């Protein structure tokens, strides 16, 4: 059995699409065509062909990728066949990846040698792919010594290379000697692999190393599709070439999650997606949902899966062709409905086309269309959205609702690595936003509204407690993002202790709830200047005077250090137009401007603090 | 079409899947030497492509010994006859 990318559509007319892409002269269009080709259930040969074309096209087209990243794949055995699948899977997520493949069994030298080609490559991501036979031999089958060795490798990759580290778990390639109770056999190699994968969970989380759990995928999907001993003996490929498209996707989804490119909002169709039948025809009592029928139970479980996604921080929305009143009633009146109306941050039920409705939902929630996952049982709607809004993620839902959750889970569109306190709060925060919107409607003027919110801004310097959220904000914020400077964990750790850096976070609370940490400013002191290296703010608190209050804080922090002026840069991207004139509005003078970027300066002596309706409080 | 012709047609199809460019004529003497991209990595891909196309499995020993398309066709013929 071959594992495949079952949540992506089967290639149709794919070869001719590849020829058209090869002949396309417009670079932007060409990149769009390549990413569209990548979004299919491709086999290794198609992956190879697409990858060779991507290698040929050169930099002009790749410049249109949302991000360019360098990924090093190091470890043992033959890994060359995994490079193309990683590049193609990254293109599937609008990321242009350059991949370095380590030499055969050379990864320890490559890590330690300061002059190695790995060091010269300076990767953003290091993936450790170490085969089971090698790891068993590394420390004579001793679990704790093996884990310590891995921790040393991770630490070098993190601190010396400044990379995001991914550790592939170990494939259960050894046949059991005893059987089900293998763990009772001292020195069992199969027992060792199982225990090692278990033992990695805690130290990897503590070291902020992401696991690529092929060990578990192999048990779920069948070891024979992941590993073939004949291929191992012949070519030393531990990962089966047929599994390589899937392996590439597993790497790319972790990279995407780390870079804030996983979906943030699940947009759901209703009829035959959240329940069986058509609410407009069958009525509340006629739809199939709930105990008593296999189909009705399947929908219950699917709704529970969606609620679990909400609980960990995803936003839910409805996009359905229905009369609004009838759709709403289904939620208000059906006793077995798991998801409540109040669980949705946006509820769009009308007869307009879904492309327009998805754009509306994205705008309403202040998200890009590339943050949406669109779940719809209707193949025609999926096809329309894929064509008109290619940045929206659209899984190819199976016919039977019993497999909906599995399909979405396996797609990796929702992949996440860490769960911060803010993630857990997010769903409630969108709810609180609805209440804020109501207050705004009832207030006659904006100042009255802001005063009524009773806002308090807590702020402080980045520390170990705020670290994860600060890095997350810095790497996933796209709109209120002045310079698009991203910071790796290693860089941020350095900035945390360097006296010439002031990295400030801010948390906003109001009478409707706690928004969590919503803004970060990274200030660099250089002689008589403070430069705002980057400044980020969550879209959830736009229009609440937070930027004014933060500038007051920046100025206070800068004058405490005795500097004369603050400088701030702006670098234009397709998404950050909202802050193009921010510094002008805050009273800065322009000292340099091109269509792509600008530099602004403010003499601290001439600054008068901005009046706001926010009380601020420094946290120690 | 004879069975041999059919086998050569399908081998040609698989080579076309694996490589961007292949010779116009694929015959018994065609080997890795005729296709520049046919290296050890792609050799495995050729084998996997053939296994999928013909629904057969080569043994480890056979994978090692395959010298040219003629030998590949012989082994496939033998396996198809036995199945």
Interface residues (C-beta under 8 A of the other chain):
Chain A: X2 X44 X45 X48 X49 X52 X78 X80 X81 X230 X231 X233 X234 X235 X237 X241 X242
Chain B: X17 X18 X20 X40 X41 X44 X45 X48 X49 X52 X59 X60 X63 X64
